[in-house]
């Protein structure tokens, strides 16, 4: 009888221990993380496609590459699920450990399935229809800053992140519905007042600054400048730091009592997380009981 009871207890412990889902799993994070190769390739490719096809043509447009630090910044801000620009952008070292200025574009959508890098960026670049290079201004009452940031000649690094927001995206018409937010950060920042986004000229790459430049798809590519760097840091305003929980691309609520564990787990997940400490205790009890009844069952070398 004692043996059957202990066996049953062990099976319960195994079930509870194995049933708690990983809060970083794709089940709770349906969007790609900032290290996903296809996501990175899509973000970089679409930016460069638009940069190389500006009209009038550019002669100083830099080739854009991915930056891990900017992606970390984009992910941290996206986790707030708030459709406004990062309030820390003017505090230089709080948004990137190296760059002196950082720019930003944001997209939000509902339902989350409407998101794709192409669809989000298409809305940004369509603003070209409301921008005049000759006057370097938007049409009255229109927005064009997203477009000019995408094609800002000296912005040569980009990092993006997409986030699901189960409780909605603040400052949107769907703030009470599950939505998605997509953030891209740029360095150096674009949209400098009274400056053109790029210099026009029929001969592409003719005004690339510095040596060792290569003209790639009408863009100034410099192997040294464009090399990848790794940044082991997290912005001090990343909401996951409040609880010590780090998630790859986990959802955020956008509310003042933000809790990443609550955001990334559904009710069943939370119930299992609450049970896990009990399961751990039962494991020790079961192991102790088995050892008392069958002292020779465990072998050590």
Rosetta silent file (secondary structure, phi, psi, omega in degrees, C-alpha in Angstrom):
SEQUENCE: XXXXXXXXXXXXXXXXXXXXXXXXXXXXXXXXXXXXXXXXXXXXXXXXXXXXXXXXXXXXXXXXXXXXXXXXXXXXXXXXXXXXXXXXXXXXXXXXXXXXXXXXXXXXXXXXXXXXXXXXXXXXXXXXXXXXXXXXXXXXXXXXXXXXXXXXXXXXXXXXXXXXXXXXXXXXXXXXXXXXXXXXXXXXXXXXXXXXXXXXXXXXXXXXXXXXXXXXXXXXXXXXXXXXXXXXXXXXXXXXXXXXXXXXXXXXXXXXXXXXXXXXXXXXXXXXXXXXXXXXXXXXXXXXXXXXXXXXXXXXX
SCORE:     score description
SCORE:     0.000 S_00000001
   1 L     0.000  -44.501  179.172    0.000    0.000    0.000 S_00000001
   2 H   -62.525  -37.509 -179.713    2.837    2.367    0.942 S_00000001
   3 H   -65.848  -43.859  179.813    4.604    1.571   -2.323 S_00000001
   4 H   -62.835  -40.809 -179.969    1.492    2.331   -4.422 S_00000001
   5 H   -62.680  -43.843  179.999    0.938    5.605   -2.567 S_00000001
   6 H   -67.347  -38.702  177.522    4.502    6.735   -3.163 S_00000001
   7 H   -61.906  -43.543  178.678    4.360    5.748   -6.834 S_00000001
   8 H   -62.402  -41.736  179.434    1.168    7.773   -7.270 S_00000001
   9 H   -62.243  -41.131  179.541    2.727   10.741   -5.508 S_00000001
  10 H   -63.856  -40.482  178.673    5.759   10.604   -7.762 S_00000001
  11 H   -64.094  -39.356  177.015    3.608   10.568  -10.897 S_00000001
  12 H   -61.922  -43.700  179.933    1.713   13.635   -9.659 S_00000001
  13 H   -62.385  -44.555  179.952    4.990   15.434   -9.017 S_00000001
  14 H   -61.246  -42.764 -178.990    6.333   14.555  -12.471 S_00000001
  15 H   -63.439  -46.757 -178.600    3.114   15.779  -14.116 S_00000001
  16 H   -64.477  -40.313 -178.516    3.076   19.071  -12.251 S_00000001
  17 H   -67.822  -32.832 -176.044    6.741   19.707  -12.900 S_00000001
  18 H   -91.840  -12.461 -173.614    6.498   19.027  -16.602 S_00000001
  19 H   -89.769  -12.574 -179.084    3.184   20.775  -17.272 S_00000001
  20 L   -74.476  117.080 -176.991    4.232   24.326  -16.467 S_00000001
  21 L   -70.966  150.411  175.973    4.767   25.991  -19.837 S_00000001
  22 L   -71.938  122.623 -176.344    7.891   28.004  -20.571 S_00000001
  23 L   -70.202   -8.843  176.621    6.861   31.674  -20.537 S_00000001
  24 L   -98.756    2.855 -176.462    9.376   32.282  -23.293 S_00000001
  25 L   -72.208  162.117 -177.243    7.900   29.621  -25.574 S_00000001
  26 L   -64.928  -21.220  179.485    6.328   30.454  -28.901 S_00000001
  27 L   -61.544  -34.857 -177.506    2.901   29.563  -27.469 S_00000001
  28 L  -105.540   -8.360  177.254    2.963   32.726  -25.377 S_00000001
  29 L  -129.378   80.337 -172.190    5.219   34.775  -27.650 S_00000001
  30 L   -69.134  -15.095 -178.421    3.769   34.335  -31.141 S_00000001
  31 L   -96.384  155.685  179.206    6.084   36.911  -32.708 S_00000001
  32 L   -66.741  148.510  177.044    9.764   36.408  -33.554 S_00000001
  33 L   -83.077  178.191 -174.588   12.357   37.580  -31.064 S_00000001
  34 L   -76.242   -2.675  175.722   15.146   40.062  -31.754 S_00000001
  35 L  -107.785    1.979 -179.674   17.594   37.265  -32.584 S_00000001
  36 L   -68.640  121.984 -173.528   15.324   35.598  -35.158 S_00000001
  37 H   -61.005  -45.792 -178.693   17.287   35.526  -38.430 S_00000001
  38 H   -63.927  -41.461  178.258   14.318   35.933  -40.772 S_00000001
  39 H   -60.095  -46.114  179.119   12.929   38.809  -38.706 S_00000001
  40 H   -62.393  -47.420 -179.058   16.315   40.563  -38.763 S_00000001
  41 H   -60.380  -41.593  179.444   16.766   39.937  -42.487 S_00000001
  42 H   -62.593  -46.380 -178.357   13.279   41.270  -43.261 S_00000001
  43 H   -61.265  -47.118 -177.357   13.822   44.444  -41.236 S_00000001
  44 H   -69.025  -45.542 -177.106   17.212   45.195  -42.788 S_00000001
  45 H   -61.737  -46.384 -176.935   16.269   44.236  -46.355 S_00000001
  46 H   -66.977  -37.375  175.396   13.085   46.297  -46.468 S_00000001
  47 H   -61.607  -49.495 -176.851   14.862   49.332  -45.042 S_00000001
  48 H   -67.466  -34.004  176.124   17.672   49.084  -47.593 S_00000001
  49 H   -59.429  -42.241 -179.955   15.272   48.467  -50.485 S_00000001
  50 H   -74.317  -32.041  179.836   13.547   51.742  -49.692 S_00000001
  51 H   -70.238  -34.461 -177.862   16.802   53.592  -49.112 S_00000001
  52 H   -82.707   -8.578 -176.292   18.215   52.559  -52.475 S_00000001
  53 L  -115.726   22.664 -179.746   15.088   53.550  -54.391 S_00000001
  54 L   -66.000  153.749  178.342   14.545   57.125  -53.189 S_00000001
  55 L  -135.618  116.711    7.021   13.455   59.751  -55.681 S_00000001
  56 L   -70.188  159.853 -178.574   15.334   61.926  -56.384 S_00000001
  57 L   -60.624  152.773 -179.022   18.308   59.501  -56.197 S_00000001
  58 E  -104.555  149.752  177.046   20.747   59.870  -53.312 S_00000001
  59 L  -114.205    1.627 -179.596   24.513   60.203  -53.474 S_00000001
  60 L  -137.005   23.779 -175.926   25.306   59.759  -49.781 S_00000001
  61 L   -77.584  122.157 -178.873   22.869   57.078  -48.585 S_00000001
  62 E   -81.904  143.343  173.772   24.523   54.683  -46.129 S_00000001
  63 L   -67.577  134.457 -176.093   23.877   50.960  -46.230 S_00000001
  64 L  -100.770  136.089  177.650   21.876   49.991  -43.127 S_00000001
  65 E  -130.182  166.277 -176.463   22.718   46.993  -40.923 S_00000001
  66 E   -74.283  146.557  174.912   21.306   45.449  -37.756 S_00000001
  67 L  -131.586  121.242 -177.316   22.378   46.558  -34.290 S_00000001
  68 H   -61.174  -40.758 -179.267   21.779   44.332  -31.286 S_00000001
  69 H   -62.870  -41.607  178.251   21.783   47.245  -28.849 S_00000001
  70 H   -66.060  -36.346  178.391   19.084   49.110  -30.766 S_00000001
  71 H   -66.158  -37.336  176.650   16.996   45.932  -30.923 S_00000001
  72 H   -63.602  -41.611  177.519   17.272   45.563  -27.138 S_00000001
  73 H   -63.317  -45.582  179.756   16.088   49.164  -26.777 S_00000001
  74 H   -61.200  -41.942  179.803   13.187   48.586  -29.196 S_00000001
  75 H   -64.850  -42.923 -178.941   12.144   45.450  -27.320 S_00000001
  76 H   -61.648  -41.884 -179.136   12.286   47.185  -23.937 S_00000001
  77 H   -73.565  -38.740  179.527   10.073   50.035  -25.135 S_00000001
  78 H   -59.062  -32.668 -179.410    7.652   47.744  -26.994 S_00000001
  79 L   -62.840  -17.777  176.817    7.068   45.891  -23.726 S_00000001
  80 L   -76.305  -16.891 -179.539    5.338   48.997  -22.367 S_00000001
  81 L    51.191   49.185 -177.720    2.580   48.560  -24.987 S_00000001
  82 E  -130.661  118.365 -175.134    2.229   52.321  -25.235 S_00000001
  83 L   -82.084   68.122  172.961    1.793   53.949  -28.646 S_00000001
  84 L  -149.062  160.677 -179.299    4.059   56.930  -28.048 S_00000001
  85 L   -67.989  148.435  179.056    7.740   57.566  -28.661 S_00000001
  86 L   -51.185  121.230 -175.602   10.207   56.330  -26.085 S_00000001
  87 L   -73.476   -6.730 -178.229   10.323   58.970  -23.347 S_00000001
  88 L  -102.216    4.829 -174.410   14.012   58.216  -22.717 S_00000001
  89 L   -58.363  -30.369 -178.892   15.303   58.986  -26.233 S_00000001
  90 L   -82.073  -10.585  177.721   16.852   62.281  -25.126 S_00000001
  91 L   -97.053   87.806 -164.691   18.750   60.574  -22.295 S_00000001
  92 H   -45.780  -57.647 -173.182   21.532   59.244  -24.498 S_00000001
  93 H   -75.774   -1.008  176.791   23.125   56.535  -22.385 S_00000001
  94 H   -94.477   -4.838  178.509   19.755   55.173  -21.275 S_00000001
  95 L  -118.818  -14.263  175.886   18.844   54.080  -24.807 S_00000001
  96 L  -166.361  139.222 -177.307   22.202   52.849  -26.119 S_00000001
  97 L   -75.503  -11.596 -174.666   25.662   52.296  -24.612 S_00000001
  98 L  -124.159  -53.025 -172.416   27.522   53.748  -27.628 S_00000001
  99 L   -67.838  144.986 -177.522   25.478   55.931  -29.984 S_00000001
 100 L   -86.623  -14.224  176.053   25.033   59.603  -29.156 S_00000001
 101 L  -152.001  146.944 -177.193   21.530   59.826  -30.646 S_00000001
 102 L  -135.792  130.274  176.146   18.771   57.330  -31.409 S_00000001
 103 E  -101.242  175.111 -173.711   15.716   57.734  -33.638 S_00000001
 104 E  -157.719  141.524  168.278   12.502   55.728  -33.613 S_00000001
 105 E  -125.514  144.960 -178.417    9.502   54.604  -35.658 S_00000001
 106 E  -133.611  140.931  172.504    6.444   52.877  -34.153 S_00000001
 107 E  -130.343  145.404  173.721    3.547   50.884  -35.601 S_00000001
 108 E  -138.081  146.470 -177.360    0.592   49.384  -33.728 S_00000001
 109 E  -151.244  160.365  179.065   -2.179   47.154  -35.022 S_00000001
 110 L  -144.384  135.581   -7.150   -5.249   45.108  -34.172 S_00000001
 111 L   -72.914  171.801 -177.400   -5.732   42.188  -34.243 S_00000001
 112 H   -55.735  -28.182 -177.820   -2.137   40.959  -33.760 S_00000001
 113 H   -66.107  -11.762  178.959   -2.422   38.807  -36.896 S_00000001
 114 H   -76.140   -9.526 -175.570   -2.343   41.992  -38.998 S_00000001
 115 L   -79.492  136.449  160.837    1.368   42.397  -38.245 S_00000001
 116 L  -154.002  153.830  179.591    4.164   41.742  -40.677 S_00000001
 117 H   -58.389  -42.815 -179.408    7.369   43.720  -41.104 S_00000001
 118 H   -62.059  -46.190 -177.064    6.368   44.526  -44.671 S_00000001
 119 H   -64.924  -42.383 -179.941    2.865   45.696  -43.732 S_00000001
 120 H   -65.614  -46.347 -177.312    4.085   47.886  -40.882 S_00000001
 121 H   -70.924  -27.986  178.507    6.884   49.466  -42.876 S_00000001
 122 H   -60.232  -37.148  177.651    4.646   49.963  -45.882 S_00000001
 123 H   -66.240  -36.033  178.680    2.609   52.442  -43.829 S_00000001
 124 H   -67.324  -49.759 -173.178    5.790   54.323  -42.944 S_00000001
 125 H   -74.785  -20.672  176.423    7.205   54.557  -46.453 S_00000001
 126 H   -65.828  -14.466  177.212    3.853   55.491  -48.010 S_00000001
 127 H   -65.931  -10.329  175.826    4.312   58.820  -46.273 S_00000001
 128 H   -56.727  -28.769  179.770    6.593   59.668  -49.225 S_00000001
 129 H   -68.675  -16.733 -179.951    3.379   60.779  -50.935 S_00000001
 130 H  -111.630   15.650 -179.424    3.041   63.499  -48.324 S_00000001
 131 E  -120.045  137.649  176.290    6.686   64.626  -48.389 S_00000001
 132 E  -113.485  117.136  177.797    8.307   67.197  -50.652 S_00000001
 133 L   -67.095  -36.549 -177.336   12.073   66.949  -51.062 S_00000001
 134 L   -60.895  -43.817  179.225   12.149   70.392  -52.666 S_00000001
 135 L   -96.948   -6.798 -177.640   10.631   72.115  -49.649 S_00000001
 136 L    50.887   50.931 -177.891   11.802   69.460  -47.185 S_00000001
 137 E  -151.205  158.763  175.024    8.387   69.470  -45.535 S_00000001
 138 E   -82.459  157.017  172.004    5.253   67.398  -45.141 S_00000001
 139 L   -62.511  146.781 -179.302    2.021   68.383  -46.813 S_00000001
 140 L   -52.046  129.529  178.135   -0.108   70.530  -44.481 S_00000001
 141 L    78.247    3.245 -178.780   -1.865   68.374  -41.933 S_00000001
 142 L  -111.103  164.670  178.836    0.032   65.242  -42.992 S_00000001
 143 L  -112.859  137.767  178.071    2.757   63.154  -41.368 S_00000001
 144 L  -143.091    5.773 -176.876    5.972   62.149  -43.125 S_00000001
 145 H   -66.797  -28.623  177.217    8.563   61.731  -40.348 S_00000001
 146 H   -64.862  -44.105  179.424    8.404   57.938  -40.421 S_00000001
 147 H   -62.332  -49.501 -176.729    9.395   57.954  -44.087 S_00000001
 148 H   -63.830  -29.204  175.227   12.218   60.449  -43.672 S_00000001
 149 H   -69.242  -41.194  178.334   13.660   58.404  -40.783 S_00000001
 150 H   -58.427  -39.471 -175.024   13.652   55.253  -42.939 S_00000001
 151 L  -105.522   19.488  178.428   15.596   57.060  -45.685 S_00000001
 152 L   -70.221  120.228 -168.227   17.762   59.284  -43.488 S_00000001
 153 L   -58.061  -40.164 -174.360   21.158   58.965  -45.144 S_00000001
 154 L   -90.668    0.421  172.333   23.350   58.924  -42.027 S_00000001
 155 L   -83.441  104.286 -173.171   21.174   56.465  -40.064 S_00000001
 156 L  -112.691   -1.300  177.303   23.155   53.299  -40.763 S_00000001
 157 E  -127.177  143.923  178.898   22.074   51.016  -37.909 S_00000001
 158 E  -140.731  147.829  174.119   18.612   49.666  -37.080 S_00000001
 159 E  -146.709  128.307 -174.159   17.170   47.398  -34.416 S_00000001
 160 E  -126.726  163.216  176.008   13.506   46.390  -34.223 S_00000001
 161 E  -155.267  146.495  176.882   11.170   44.380  -31.999 S_00000001
 162 E  -122.747  142.228 -171.690    7.537   43.303  -32.131 S_00000001
 163 E  -135.824  135.217  170.988    5.403   42.691  -29.062 S_00000001
 164 E   -87.050  140.884 -177.260    1.977   41.220  -28.441 S_00000001
 165 E  -123.794   92.690 -175.003   -0.139   43.230  -25.993 S_00000001
 166 L   -57.979  -33.124 -178.248   -2.923   41.053  -24.497 S_00000001
 167 L   -98.961   13.857  177.241   -4.599   43.973  -22.728 S_00000001
 168 L    99.722  166.597  177.134   -4.312   46.369  -25.648 S_00000001
 169 L  -105.995  118.555 -179.929   -1.944   49.111  -26.780 S_00000001
 170 E   -58.227  148.647  178.518   -2.335   52.347  -24.840 S_00000001
 171 L    67.251   29.272  173.821   -3.192   55.525  -26.809 S_00000001
 172 L  -128.880  169.619  178.020   -4.869   53.581  -29.619 S_00000001
 173 L   -75.035   -9.202  178.912   -8.484   52.948  -30.591 S_00000001
 174 L  -117.503   38.841 -177.594   -7.968   49.299  -29.576 S_00000001
 175 L   -68.427  -11.978  178.612   -6.540   49.957  -26.121 S_00000001
 176 L  -110.331   12.101 -179.813   -8.977   47.428  -24.635 S_00000001
 177 L  -126.685  153.527  178.631   -8.303   44.673  -27.192 S_00000001
 178 L   -61.600  125.483 -178.604   -5.358   42.382  -27.784 S_00000001
 179 E  -136.729 -170.278  179.370   -3.015   44.131  -30.190 S_00000001
 180 E  -137.419  150.714  176.910    0.569   44.288  -31.382 S_00000001
 181 E  -133.347  138.437 -177.195    3.242   46.961  -31.384 S_00000001
 182 E  -125.137  125.816 -176.996    6.332   47.153  -33.605 S_00000001
 183 E  -125.247  133.254  171.260    9.243   49.454  -32.766 S_00000001
 184 E  -122.031  132.109  175.245   12.368   50.245  -34.794 S_00000001
 185 E  -111.968  148.186 -172.522   15.240   52.289  -33.394 S_00000001
 186 E  -130.761  148.763  173.664   17.894   53.967  -35.522 S_00000001
 187 E  -143.774  141.037  -13.853   21.396   55.345  -35.096 S_00000001
 188 L   -65.960  161.439 -176.905   22.406   57.917  -35.638 S_00000001
 189 L   -64.201  146.622  175.249   18.976   59.518  -35.287 S_00000001
 190 L   -98.132 -164.482  177.573   17.321   61.091  -38.318 S_00000001
 191 L    56.149   44.231  174.461   14.850   63.950  -38.714 S_00000001
 192 L   -76.980  131.796 -175.251   17.291   66.654  -37.665 S_00000001
 193 L   -55.875  134.138  176.235   15.579   70.036  -37.956 S_00000001
 194 L    66.503   15.389  175.070   16.277   71.971  -41.188 S_00000001
 195 L  -112.122  142.153  174.551   18.364   69.139  -42.653 S_00000001
 196 L   -73.941  148.314 -179.768   17.495   67.173  -45.780 S_00000001
 197 L   -64.608  -28.203  177.978   17.210   63.400  -45.268 S_00000001
 198 L  -159.624  166.942  177.476   19.848   62.814  -47.975 S_00000001
 199 L   -95.998  127.764 -178.348   21.793   64.621  -50.707 S_00000001
 200 E   -81.344  152.589  178.782   20.419   64.134  -54.172 S_00000001
 201 L   176.535  142.411 -177.059   22.642   63.268  -57.095 S_00000001
 202 L   -70.858  -25.628 -178.866   22.557   61.128  -60.230 S_00000001
 203 L   -97.234   98.780 -177.479   25.822   59.390  -59.311 S_00000001
 204 L   -62.245  147.976  178.468   25.019   57.152  -56.358 S_00000001
 205 L    66.815    9.294 -177.031   27.628   56.752  -53.609 S_00000001
 206 L   -72.889  -16.240 -179.091   29.570   59.726  -54.995 S_00000001
 207 L  -119.479   29.908  176.330   29.483   61.493  -51.631 S_00000001
 208 L   -69.141  128.337 -178.754   30.224   58.585  -49.299 S_00000001
 209 L   -85.501  148.109  178.104   32.381   59.869  -46.458 S_00000001
 210 L    84.961  170.988 -179.874   35.501   58.063  -45.301 S_00000001
 211 L   -95.122  175.249  176.671   37.623   55.433  -46.995 S_00000001
 212 L    62.367   28.265  178.126   37.054   51.795  -47.864 S_00000001
 213 E   -85.491  143.309  176.474   33.492   52.439  -49.042 S_00000001
 214 E  -123.529  136.264  179.372   31.823   50.065  -51.468 S_00000001
 215 E   -86.978  110.943 -177.097   28.742   50.988  -53.468 S_00000001
 216 E  -121.031  112.264 -178.465   26.183   48.248  -52.840 S_00000001
 217 L    52.354   45.026  177.968   22.735   48.633  -54.439 S_00000001
 218 L    71.153   13.634 -178.190   23.274   52.413  -54.604 S_00000001
 219 E  -119.701  146.112 -179.656   24.183   52.486  -50.904 S_00000001
 220 E   -79.772  107.503 -178.604   27.503   53.290  -49.223 S_00000001
 221 E  -107.180  125.943  179.647   28.670   50.064  -47.606 S_00000001
 222 E  -124.914  111.012 -175.618   31.705   50.132  -45.330 S_00000001
 223 L   -53.689  -38.316 -178.995   32.761   46.732  -43.893 S_00000001
 224 L   -70.221  -48.365 -179.181   34.346   48.292  -40.821 S_00000001
 225 L   -64.603  -35.338 -172.681   31.442   50.607  -40.029 S_00000001
 226 L   -91.846    4.748 -179.931   28.854   47.925  -40.745 S_00000001
 227 L   -66.187  152.805 -177.460   30.365   45.116  -38.671 S_00000001
 228 L   -82.851  142.026  177.190   28.182   43.524  -36.012 S_00000001
 229 L  -128.026  153.475  179.911   28.738   44.242  -32.332 S_00000001
 230 L  -110.812  138.126 -179.199   27.354   42.614  -29.218 S_00000001
 231 L  -124.647  116.139  178.771   26.031   44.565  -26.240 S_00000001
 232 L   -94.600   78.359 -178.585   25.552   42.859  -22.892 S_00000001
 233 L  -153.749  164.135  174.882   23.204   45.381  -21.370 S_00000001
 234 L  -140.282  131.611  178.212   19.563   46.075  -20.625 S_00000001
 235 L   -56.484  141.666 -176.533   17.995   49.552  -20.365 S_00000001
 236 L   -70.767   -7.245  178.367   17.242   50.416  -16.753 S_00000001
 237 L  -103.598    6.831  175.099   13.646   51.234  -17.744 S_00000001
 238 L   -62.681  121.101 -174.858   12.906   47.794  -19.223 S_00000001
 239 H   -60.734  -21.403  179.268    9.722   46.779  -17.330 S_00000001
 240 H   -68.704  -20.789  179.971   10.949   43.205  -16.876 S_00000001
 241 H   -68.242  -22.368 -177.363   13.622   44.497  -14.484 S_00000001
 242 H   -63.075  -30.680 -178.393   10.909   45.421  -11.960 S_00000001
 243 L  -114.908   -3.315 -178.559   10.312   41.755  -11.140 S_00000001
 244 L    78.156    7.542  179.378   13.628   40.282  -12.234 S_00000001
 245 L   -95.201  124.133  177.425   11.877   38.244  -14.931 S_00000001
 246 L  -106.179  128.744  177.408   13.532   38.336  -18.352 S_00000001
 247 L  -125.021  148.522 -175.540   11.493   37.284  -21.386 S_00000001
 248 L   -67.512  -48.951  178.056   12.608   37.018  -24.997 S_00000001
 249 L  -150.975   38.025 -170.968    9.623   38.761  -26.546 S_00000001
 250 L   -68.046  153.081 -179.116    7.019   38.372  -23.889 S_00000001
 251 L   -68.141  156.857  173.378    3.779   40.341  -23.839 S_00000001
 252 L  -128.774  159.692 -175.210    3.202   43.372  -21.681 S_00000001
 253 L   -92.804  -25.829 -176.905   -0.048   44.816  -20.454 S_00000001
 254 L    78.523    7.288  179.407    0.598   48.527  -20.863 S_00000001
 255 L  -100.724  169.134 -176.045   -0.989   49.172  -17.454 S_00000001
 256 L   -70.299  -24.669  179.414    0.574   50.796  -14.422 S_00000001
 257 L  -101.187   50.368 -174.877    0.745   47.503  -12.490 S_00000001
 258 L   -60.419  130.893  178.441    2.685   45.736  -15.229 S_00000001
 259 L  -137.854  107.634 -175.122    3.638   42.165  -14.354 S_00000001
 260 H   -61.804  -29.677  179.325    5.452   40.186  -17.088 S_00000001
 261 H   -67.795  -44.202  177.425    4.528   36.841  -15.514 S_00000001
 262 H   -65.089  -34.431 -175.924    0.839   37.686  -15.569 S_00000001
 263 H   -72.625  -35.484 -174.411    1.162   39.042  -19.063 S_00000001
 264 H   -91.499  -10.229 -179.645    2.863   36.028  -20.589 S_00000001
 265 L  -115.689  140.594  171.531    0.776   33.355  -18.847 S_00000001
 266 L   -81.727 -178.237 -178.636   -2.889   32.607  -19.165 S_00000001
 267 H   -57.103  -43.032 -179.203   -5.007   31.513  -16.177 S_00000001
 268 H   -65.708  -38.261  178.091   -4.008   27.844  -16.488 S_00000001
 269 H   -62.946  -43.406 -179.465   -0.361   28.795  -16.723 S_00000001
 270 H   -64.524  -37.543  178.965   -0.634   30.954  -13.607 S_00000001
 271 H   -62.862  -42.746  179.768   -2.341   28.164  -11.691 S_00000001
 272 H   -68.323  -36.225  176.718    0.467   25.789  -12.555 S_00000001
 273 H   -63.345  -36.397  178.781    3.094   28.345  -11.627 S_00000001
 274 H   -68.240  -32.416 -177.699    1.436   28.700   -8.225 S_00000001
 275 H   -79.591  -22.817 -173.578    1.470   24.915   -7.791 S_00000001
 276 H   -54.521  -44.608  177.834    5.105   24.489   -8.797 S_00000001
 277 H   -58.366  -37.820  177.727    6.559   25.285   -5.302 S_00000001
 278 H   -64.291  -40.395  178.969    4.187   22.670   -3.857 S_00000001
 279 H   -61.583  -38.400  178.742    5.334   20.184   -6.481 S_00000001
 280 H   -64.353  -42.228  178.571    8.938   20.826   -5.475 S_00000001
 281 H   -63.407  -43.567  179.545    8.113   20.187   -1.829 S_00000001
 282 H   -63.054  -31.721  177.689    6.269   16.989   -2.731 S_00000001
 283 H   -60.780  -45.803  179.378    9.306   15.843   -4.701 S_00000001
 284 H   -65.358  -40.945  179.660   11.475   15.997   -1.582 S_00000001
 285 H   -62.710  -45.496 -178.939    8.801   14.291    0.506 S_00000001
 286 H   -63.513  -43.981 -179.560    8.384   11.510   -2.049 S_00000001
 287 H   -62.532  -41.052  179.449   12.134   11.009   -2.406 S_00000001
 288 H   -65.064  -41.956 -179.742   12.548   10.868    1.370 S_00000001
 289 H   -64.534  -43.831  178.933    9.675    8.383    1.708 S_00000001
 290 H   -61.703  -42.482 -179.429   10.979    6.097   -1.004 S_00000001
 291 H   -64.689  -35.904  178.594   14.425    6.139    0.530 S_00000001
 292 H   -68.395  -42.618 -178.666   13.030    5.221    3.967 S_00000001
 293 H   -75.906  -35.273 -177.271   10.957    2.314    2.623 S_00000001
 294 L  -130.548   78.318 -173.412   13.555    1.122    0.126 S_00000001
 295 L   -60.940  -16.924 -177.308   16.980    2.199    1.390 S_00000001
 296 L  -101.293    9.845 -174.522   18.793    0.436   -1.451 S_00000001
 297 L   -77.182  -23.252 -179.489   16.872    2.001   -4.309 S_00000001
 298 L  -102.544  134.497  179.611   19.335    4.841   -4.819 S_00000001
 299 L  -123.101  140.523 -178.884   22.878    4.147   -6.007 S_00000001
 300 L  -129.052  145.284  176.063   25.731    6.606   -6.161 S_00000001
 301 L  -124.606    0.000    0.000   29.138    6.379   -7.799 S_00000001
